Amino acid sequence: MFLTKQNLAMARTFGVAMVAAVSLGGCATYTEEFATINSRLDSLDAKVQGAAQSAESANQSAQQANQRLDQMEGRIQQLEAAPARKPRG
């Protein structure tokens, strides 16, 4: 059977339709992949915010500890500078 111009045109149209159908069918999977990626990004964002809060809490604790050490330093220097006590007895 020889292909006529009409058959070639029909075959080309069918080929274009198939390519278009496959291309559009692939788009649906991207939507699901984007949803998965967005979910992962949301999870990572929550973890980063939690880590930032923990870091801020640790920073505040360190500042309080430094203030306490500064308060103790003066007393320690005063005790070290005091004259030595003689033992009893």
Residue pairs with C-beta under 8 A, 6 or more apart in sequence:
3 11
